[in-house]
């Protein structure tokens, strides 16, 4: 992309996967010039960035040094990051350059689920009971103390990776192994790596909300579908622009209190709740945009560009949160029935029914998809629906499996 120097420059810390995040760069690059900092050379990002620096962006010290070099040659307006594994080093860059954003300590408090629990308990934000453990024996003791069923989860991951329900003592070992074995690039390894938590029963939701200049505005409420029990694999989301939770005072107060306790005050966050019989229970706070195309669904549902709101706040600019319409958008992710190696995935647009907005392939031929606990987020396609109501969008997605044709073979059993 050619840069005339007129657009404000944002340092983009990592681009993440093209299939899931290109929509962010497509919209943000219309208003901002982006300078990409990541280990790999610029490839698919080329139409959206004006320059790049090859650097280990998981190394805060190296990243700060690279950012200072860019800032010495160009006027930098902000630091923009939406990758779970990179939000902490990105916060170090913003602080080093004196740019808008949250402190590294606040971001760490969001990323470290144990630190989140401690901060929220002090702020009296309703949440499940939680105990950090270092071993299987400690996990068994914690589960017995909390009472079954419990949820066993990694301390620093997101997206349901490694999270498993244990209904009784016999389930704790496999749940602990799943949680302790799960990993993601850039995520720290903690001395107390696993949490055993009270199981909060009820529907799951996530909220992408923007924080700026003392204000909190919920932009999208996504009602989550999960599958592959006893794991919590996220199989779909529904975002209704008319969702009453967008203006619910209890939800707004929980968001404000939780983020104040964590020290998060600038940017878009992704907060997850359970709606239990006793009310909202906060599950986790992520210091970034939501994944799974949720910001895109939110824009389809209300016309509010959530990705742009994140970029604007990174630049110190008040985001536009004006709702332009109220529709309902939903996404369904397609998983194989067992571990497979992909030969081909084909979208048949001629099979679209009313309400289907788009369908996209998510893997290349030769990809091996393994189901939990051998692998996570093993999706071969996604289908998005857009309608006037959540019920209509949900109905449109009933045809999702017929729209996408997958040809595969059983995957080889991995070596022990």
C-alpha positions as CSV (number, residue, x, y, z in Angstrom):
1,X,0.0,0.0,0.0
2,X,1.3,3.4,-0.9
3,X,1.5,5.9,2.0
4,X,1.2,9.6,1.4
5,X,2.0,10.4,5.0
6,X,-1.5,11.9,5.7
7,X,-3.1,9.0,7.4
8,X,-2.1,8.6,11.1
9,X,0.4,5.7,11.6
10,X,-0.4,2.8,13.9
11,X,2.1,0.1,14.9
12,X,0.4,-3.2,14.2
13,X,1.7,-5.8,16.5
14,X,1.2,-9.1,14.6
15,X,-1.4,-9.8,12.0
16,X,-2.6,-13.3,13.1
17,X,-4.4,-15.6,10.7
18,X,-5.7,-14.2,7.4
19,X,-8.9,-16.1,7.4
20,X,-10.0,-14.9,10.8
21,X,-8.5,-11.4,10.9
22,X,-8.2,-9.9,7.4
23,X,-11.5,-8.1,7.9
24,X,-9.8,-6.0,10.6
25,X,-7.0,-4.8,8.4
26,X,-9.4,-4.2,5.5
27,X,-11.4,-1.7,7.5
28,X,-8.7,-0.1,9.7
29,X,-6.4,0.6,6.8
30,X,-9.0,2.9,5.3
31,X,-8.4,5.4,8.1
32,X,-4.9,4.5,9.4
33,X,-1.6,3.7,7.9
34,X,-0.3,0.4,9.5
35,X,3.3,-0.6,10.1
36,X,3.5,-4.3,10.8
37,X,5.9,-5.7,13.4
38,X,6.2,-9.5,13.4
39,X,8.9,-12.2,12.8
40,X,7.7,-13.2,9.3
41,X,7.9,-11.0,6.2
42,X,4.9,-9.1,5.0
43,X,2.8,-11.4,2.7
44,X,-1.0,-11.3,2.6
45,X,-1.0,-8.1,4.7
46,X,0.7,-6.2,1.9
47,X,-2.5,-4.4,0.5
48,X,-3.1,-3.1,4.0
49,X,0.2,-2.0,5.4
50,X,2.7,0.7,4.5
51,X,5.8,-1.0,6.0
52,X,7.0,-3.7,8.2
53,X,9.8,-4.7,10.6
54,X,10.9,-8.3,11.1
55,X,11.2,-8.8,14.9
56,X,10.3,-11.3,17.6
57,X,7.1,-9.6,18.7
58,X,6.8,-11.9,21.7
59,X,10.0,-10.4,23.1
60,X,8.9,-7.1,24.8
61,X,12.4,-5.7,24.9
62,X,13.2,-6.4,21.2
63,X,9.8,-5.2,20.2
64,X,10.2,-1.9,22.0
65,X,13.6,-1.3,20.4
66,X,12.1,-2.0,16.9
67,X,9.2,0.3,17.6
68,X,11.5,3.1,18.7
69,X,13.3,2.8,15.4
70,X,10.1,3.2,13.5
71,X,9.1,6.1,15.7
72,X,12.5,7.8,15.0
73,X,11.7,7.9,11.3
74,X,7.9,8.4,11.4
75,X,5.3,10.0,13.6
76,X,3.5,7.1,15.4
77,X,0.0,7.8,16.6
78,X,-0.8,4.5,18.4
79,X,-0.2,0.8,19.0
80,X,-2.8,-1.6,17.6
81,X,-2.9,-5.3,18.6
82,X,-5.7,-7.9,18.6
83,X,-3.6,-11.1,19.1
84,X,-4.1,-12.8,22.5
85,X,-0.4,-13.8,22.7
86,X,0.9,-10.3,21.8
87,X,-1.2,-7.9,23.8
88,X,1.3,-7.7,26.7
89,X,4.4,-6.9,24.6
90,X,2.2,-4.4,22.7
91,X,1.3,-2.7,26.0
92,X,5.0,-2.3,26.7
93,X,5.5,-0.6,23.3
94,X,2.6,1.9,24.0
95,X,4.1,2.7,27.4
96,X,7.6,3.1,26.0
97,X,6.4,5.5,23.3
98,X,4.0,7.4,25.6
99,X,1.0,6.4,23.5
100,X,-2.6,5.7,24.5
101,X,-3.4,2.3,26.0
102,X,-3.5,0.2,29.1
103,X,-0.5,-0.5,31.3
104,X,1.3,-3.8,30.8
105,X,0.3,-4.7,34.4
106,X,-3.4,-4.2,33.5
107,X,-3.1,-6.4,30.4
108,X,-1.3,-9.1,32.4
109,X,-4.1,-9.0,35.0
110,X,-6.6,-9.7,32.2
111,X,-4.5,-12.4,30.5
112,X,-3.6,-14.2,33.8
113,X,-7.0,-15.8,34.8
114,X,-5.8,-16.3,38.4
115,X,-4.9,-12.6,38.7
116,X,-8.3,-11.7,37.2
117,X,-10.1,-13.8,39.8
118,X,-8.1,-12.1,42.7
119,X,-8.9,-8.6,41.3
120,X,-12.6,-9.3,40.8
121,X,-13.0,-10.9,44.2
122,X,-11.6,-7.7,45.8
123,X,-14.0,-5.7,43.7
124,X,-16.9,-8.0,44.6
125,X,-17.7,-8.8,41.0
126,X,-19.8,-12.0,40.9
127,X,-17.7,-14.9,39.5
128,X,-17.2,-18.7,40.0
129,X,-15.1,-19.9,42.9
130,X,-11.5,-20.7,41.6
131,X,-8.4,-22.4,43.0
132,X,-5.0,-22.4,41.2
133,X,-3.2,-25.8,41.2
134,X,0.3,-27.1,40.4
135,X,-0.4,-30.8,40.2
136,X,-3.0,-33.5,39.7
137,X,-3.2,-34.1,43.4
138,X,-3.8,-30.4,44.1
139,X,-6.5,-30.5,41.3
140,X,-8.2,-33.4,43.0
141,X,-8.2,-31.6,46.4
142,X,-9.5,-28.4,44.9
143,X,-12.3,-30.1,43.0
144,X,-13.4,-31.9,46.2
145,X,-13.3,-28.6,48.1
146,X,-15.4,-26.7,45.4
147,X,-17.8,-29.6,44.8
148,X,-18.6,-31.3,41.5
149,X,-19.1,-30.6,38.7
150,X,-16.0,-28.4,38.2
151,X,-14.3,-26.8,35.2
152,X,-10.6,-27.3,34.8
153,X,-8.8,-24.8,32.6
154,X,-5.4,-23.4,31.6
155,X,-4.5,-20.2,33.5
156,X,-3.5,-18.1,30.5
157,X,-5.4,-19.3,27.4
158,X,-8.6,-18.3,25.7
159,X,-11.1,-19.5,23.2
160,X,-12.0,-22.6,25.2
161,X,-8.6,-24.2,24.6
162,X,-7.9,-26.9,27.2
163,X,-11.1,-26.2,29.1
164,X,-12.9,-29.3,30.3
165,X,-15.7,-30.2,32.7
166,X,-15.2,-32.8,35.4
167,X,-18.4,-34.3,36.7
168,X,-16.8,-36.5,39.3
169,X,-13.4,-37.6,40.8
170,X,-12.8,-40.0,38.0
171,X,-12.8,-37.1,35.4
172,X,-10.3,-34.9,37.1
173,X,-7.1,-36.6,35.8
174,X,-8.1,-36.3,32.1
175,X,-9.4,-32.8,32.7
176,X,-6.1,-31.8,34.4
177,X,-4.0,-33.3,31.6
178,X,-6.0,-31.4,28.9
179,X,-5.6,-28.1,30.7
180,X,-1.9,-28.6,31.5
181,X,-1.0,-29.8,27.9
182,X,-2.8,-26.9,26.0
183,X,-0.6,-24.1,24.8
184,X,-0.6,-21.1,22.5
185,X,2.3,-19.0,21.0
186,X,3.3,-16.1,23.2
187,X,1.4,-17.3,26.3
188,X,3.5,-17.5,29.4
189,X,4.0,-20.7,31.4
190,X,2.9,-20.0,35.0
191,X,4.2,-21.7,38.1
192,X,0.6,-22.4,39.0
193,X,-0.6,-23.3,35.5
194,X,-4.1,-24.7,36.0
195,X,-7.3,-23.4,37.6
196,X,-10.1,-25.6,39.1
197,X,-13.3,-23.6,39.1
198,X,-16.9,-23.9,40.2
199,X,-19.1,-24.9,37.3
200,X,-21.5,-22.0,36.4
201,X,-24.5,-23.4,34.7
202,X,-26.5,-21.3,32.2
203,X,-26.1,-19.7,28.7
204,X,-22.7,-18.3,27.8
205,X,-22.3,-14.8,26.4
206,X,-19.4,-12.5,25.4
207,X,-19.4,-8.8,25.3
208,X,-17.2,-6.7,23.1
209,X,-17.2,-3.2,24.7
210,X,-15.2,-0.1,24.1
211,X,-13.6,1.9,26.9
212,X,-12.5,5.5,26.4
213,X,-12.3,8.6,28.5
214,X,-14.1,7.1,31.4
215,X,-16.9,5.7,29.4
216,X,-17.9,2.1,28.7
217,X,-20.1,1.2,25.7
218,X,-21.1,-2.4,25.0
219,X,-21.0,-2.9,21.2
220,X,-21.9,-6.5,20.7
221,X,-23.3,-9.2,22.8
222,X,-22.6,-12.7,21.4
223,X,-24.6,-15.6,22.6
224,X,-22.3,-18.6,22.4
225,X,-22.9,-22.2,21.3
226,X,-20.5,-24.8,22.6
227,X,-20.0,-28.5,21.7
228,X,-17.7,-31.5,21.9
229,X,-18.6,-32.1,25.6
230,X,-17.0,-32.5,28.1
231,X,-14.9,-29.8,26.4
232,X,-16.1,-26.3,25.7
233,X,-15.3,-25.9,22.0
234,X,-17.0,-22.8,20.6
235,X,-19.1,-23.9,17.7
236,X,-21.0,-20.7,16.9
237,X,-22.2,-17.3,18.1
238,X,-25.4,-15.2,17.6
239,X,-25.3,-11.4,17.7
240,X,-28.6,-9.5,17.8
241,X,-28.5,-5.8,17.4
242,X,-31.7,-5.6,19.5
243,X,-30.3,-7.8,22.3
244,X,-31.7,-6.3,25.6
245,X,-28.4,-7.1,27.3
246,X,-26.8,-4.2,25.3
247,X,-28.6,-1.8,27.7
248,X,-28.8,-4.0,30.8
249,X,-27.7,-2.0,33.8
250,X,-26.5,-5.1,35.7
251,X,-24.2,-6.1,32.8
252,X,-22.9,-2.5,32.3
253,X,-22.1,-2.3,36.0
254,X,-20.3,-5.6,36.0
255,X,-18.2,-4.5,33.0
256,X,-17.3,-1.2,34.6
257,X,-16.4,-2.7,38.0
258,X,-14.4,-5.6,36.5
259,X,-12.3,-3.3,34.2
260,X,-11.8,-0.8,36.9
261,X,-10.5,-3.5,39.2
262,X,-8.1,-4.8,36.4
263,X,-7.0,-1.3,35.4
264,X,-8.3,-1.5,31.9
265,X,-9.5,1.9,30.7
266,X,-8.7,2.3,27.0
267,X,-9.7,0.1,24.0
268,X,-12.0,-2.7,23.1
269,X,-12.2,-5.8,25.4
270,X,-13.8,-9.1,25.1
271,X,-15.5,-10.2,28.3
272,X,-17.3,-13.6,28.9
273,X,-20.1,-14.3,31.2
274,X,-22.5,-17.1,32.2
275,X,-26.1,-16.2,32.8
276,X,-26.9,-18.4,35.9
277,X,-30.1,-18.7,37.9
278,X,-28.4,-16.5,40.5
279,X,-27.5,-13.8,37.9
280,X,-24.4,-12.9,35.8
281,X,-21.1,-14.6,36.6
282,X,-18.0,-13.1,35.0
283,X,-15.8,-15.8,33.5
284,X,-12.9,-13.9,32.0
285,X,-11.8,-10.6,30.5
286,X,-9.6,-10.5,27.4
287,X,-7.7,-7.3,26.6
288,X,-8.4,-7.4,22.9
289,X,-11.1,-7.7,20.2
290,X,-13.2,-10.8,20.3
291,X,-12.2,-13.7,18.0
292,X,-14.5,-16.0,15.9
293,X,-15.5,-13.0,13.7
294,X,-17.6,-11.5,16.5
295,X,-16.6,-7.9,15.8
296,X,-17.6,-8.5,12.1
297,X,-21.0,-10.0,13.3
298,X,-21.4,-7.0,15.5
299,X,-20.9,-4.6,12.6
300,X,-23.4,-6.6,10.5
301,X,-25.9,-6.4,13.3
302,X,-25.7,-2.7,14.2
303,X,-23.4,-0.9,11.7
304,X,-20.9,-0.1,14.5
305,X,-17.4,-0.9,13.2
306,X,-15.9,-2.5,16.3
307,X,-12.5,-3.0,14.7
308,X,-12.3,0.7,13.9
309,X,-13.4,1.5,17.4
310,X,-10.4,-0.4,18.7
311,X,-8.1,1.4,16.3
312,X,-9.5,4.8,17.1
313,X,-9.0,4.3,20.9
314,X,-5.4,3.1,20.2
315,X,-4.9,6.4,18.4
316,X,-6.5,8.4,21.3
317,X,-9.5,9.2,19.2
318,X,-13.1,8.9,20.4
319,X,-14.8,6.0,18.7
320,X,-18.0,6.2,16.7
321,X,-20.5,4.0,18.5
322,X,-23.6,5.2,16.7
323,X,-26.0,2.4,15.9
324,X,-27.2,2.6,12.3
325,X,-29.5,-0.4,12.2
326,X,-30.6,-3.4,14.3
327,X,-30.4,-6.8,12.6
328,X,-29.2,-10.3,13.7
329,X,-26.0,-12.0,12.6
330,X,-24.9,-15.5,13.4
331,X,-22.0,-17.8,12.7
332,X,-21.6,-21.6,12.7
333,X,-18.3,-23.4,12.6
334,X,-18.1,-26.8,10.9
335,X,-16.1,-29.5,12.6
336,X,-15.3,-33.0,11.4
337,X,-16.8,-35.9,13.2
338,X,-13.4,-37.4,14.0
339,X,-9.7,-36.7,13.4
340,X,-9.1,-36.2,9.7
341,X,-6.7,-35.1,7.0
342,X,-8.3,-32.7,4.6
343,X,-8.3,-33.5,0.8
344,X,-10.6,-30.6,-0.2
345,X,-13.3,-28.2,1.1
346,X,-15.7,-26.6,-1.3
347,X,-18.4,-23.9,-0.7
348,X,-21.5,-24.4,-2.9
349,X,-23.0,-20.9,-3.2
350,X,-25.9,-22.3,-5.2
351,X,-27.0,-24.0,-2.0
352,X,-27.4,-20.8,-0.1
353,X,-30.8,-20.4,1.5
354,X,-32.5,-17.1,2.4
355,X,-30.6,-15.4,5.2
356,X,-27.2,-17.0,4.4
357,X,-24.7,-14.1,4.1
358,X,-21.4,-15.9,3.4
359,X,-19.5,-19.1,3.7
360,X,-15.7,-19.5,3.9
361,X,-13.2,-22.4,3.8
362,X,-10.9,-22.3,6.9
363,X,-8.3,-24.9,6.0
364,X,-6.0,-25.9,3.1
365,X,-5.7,-29.4,1.6
366,X,-3.4,-31.5,3.7
367,X,-4.4,-29.9,7.0
368,X,-4.8,-32.4,9.8
369,X,-7.8,-31.6,12.1
370,X,-7.8,-33.2,15.5
371,X,-10.6,-33.0,18.0
372,X,-10.1,-32.2,21.7
373,X,-8.0,-33.1,23.6
374,X,-5.7,-33.9,20.7
375,X,-6.4,-30.5,19.1
376,X,-8.6,-27.4,19.4
377,X,-10.5,-25.0,17.1
378,X,-10.3,-27.7,14.4
379,X,-12.8,-26.1,11.9
380,X,-12.9,-26.7,8.2
381,X,-15.4,-24.0,7.3
382,X,-17.7,-21.3,8.7
383,X,-21.1,-20.0,7.6
384,X,-22.5,-16.6,8.5
385,X,-26.2,-15.7,8.4
386,X,-27.8,-12.2,8.5
387,X,-31.5,-11.7,9.1
388,X,-34.0,-9.4,10.8
389,X,-34.1,-11.6,13.9
390,X,-32.0,-14.1,15.7
391,X,-34.5,-16.8,15.1
392,X,-34.3,-16.3,11.3
393,X,-30.5,-16.2,11.4
394,X,-30.5,-19.4,13.4
395,X,-32.8,-21.1,11.0
396,X,-30.7,-20.1,8.0
397,X,-27.7,-21.9,9.6
398,X,-29.5,-25.2,9.7
399,X,-28.3,-25.7,6.1
400,X,-24.7,-24.9,6.9
401,X,-23.4,-28.5,6.6
402,X,-25.1,-28.9,3.2
403,X,-23.5,-25.7,1.9
404,X,-20.0,-26.8,2.5
405,X,-18.6,-30.1,1.1
406,X,-15.6,-31.6,2.8
407,X,-13.5,-34.5,1.4
408,X,-11.2,-36.1,3.9
409,X,-9.5,-39.2,5.2
410,X,-8.9,-40.5,8.7
411,X,-5.9,-38.9,10.3
412,X,-3.0,-41.0,11.3
413,X,-2.8,-41.7,15.1
414,X,-0.2,-39.5,16.6
415,X,2.8,-41.1,18.2
416,X,2.5,-41.3,22.0
